Amino acid sequence: MVGIISWNVAPELTGHWRTVTKAPAEVRAVEQSVYYRNCDEARAAGAAPIYRGSPGYRDGMDGESDGIACEPYRGS
């Protein structure tokens, strides 16, 4: 199981966190619902960084295997 924390933005719920647990098959379905050929394409679409469990995430774009694909450049 993968735990995902989401923020509720409805005014009456502001300030409340909830944990949502999805089955691995559900997580894969969400990740595969969008496909970017590479990080340049994801950045151009305004989707980067892409977190594990989010549409467009895949291990091949997560160079550090930290659950965050297409992170901002850290070097000069």
N, C-alpha and C positions, 0 to 999 in steps of 0.2 A: 504494500500500500504506500501511496505517496501522500503526504500531508501538504495542503496548500492553505495559506492564510490569506484571507481576502478582507478588504475594507468595505464596510457598508456605508454608502454615501447618502442614503436617505436622511433628511434632517432629524427625524425622530430616533435614528439609529447611530448618528454620528458619535464617534468615540468608542464604538463597540467592535471588537474583533471576533471573528469566528473561524474555526478550523474546519475545513472541508476535506474529507478523505475520499479519494477516488481509486478505483481498481486500476491496476497497471494497463489493462486493455483500454479503459476510458481515457487515461492519460495519453497513451499512444495515439488514439483517435483524434484527440484535440491537437496534439503536436503535428500530426500529419494532415490536418485540415487546411493548412497553408504550407506552401513550399517555396523556399528561396534557394536559388542555385548556389549562392555564396553570401558572405557577410556584406559585400558591397551592395548587392541587390537588397538585402534586408535593411541596410542603412538608408539607401535611396528611398525605400518605402516608408521610412520613419519607424520601423519596427524594432530596431536594435536599441539596447541589448534585449535578447530573447531569453527568458528564464525557462528552465525545465518545467514541463507541464503546460507551457503556453503554445498557442498556434505558431508554427514555423520552427520550433526548436528541434534540433537533431544533434546527436552526439558528434557528427562529423564537423560541425561548426563550433564546437566547444573545445578549443585547443587545450585548456587547462583541466578539463573534466570537473569543473566546479559547479556545474548546473547553470552557468551563464554563458550563452553563445553570443558572439559578436560584441564583445565588450569594447568600450572606448579604448583607443590607443593610449598606451601608458608611456611610451618612449618619446624621444625627440624626433 
